[in-house]
Amino acid sequence: MQYEVHWEHTQTKEYNTHGKYATFEEALQSIYDWWELNEYKPHYVRYWTREGRTVVDYGSHYMFYYIYEIRGAK
């Protein structure tokens, strides 16, 4: 299984794919790495998983990261 990271701005409908990772932990860490690289400090971070999709809420109200489980990927 692999994990794919996406980012969405729900107001502007902007949507980007950030990459694929071998583990959930690597996918989640990629988000933290991007924040560190861009000197961004979120107000808070919380996430929840339902049916193969993890939503990462970092306090920006209209912007979210999503981590998708990709089954059957090698």
Secondary structure by P-SEA (a helix, b strand, c coil): cbbbbbbbcccccbbbbccccccaaaaaaaaaaaaaaaccccccccccccccbbbbbccccccbbbbbbbcccc
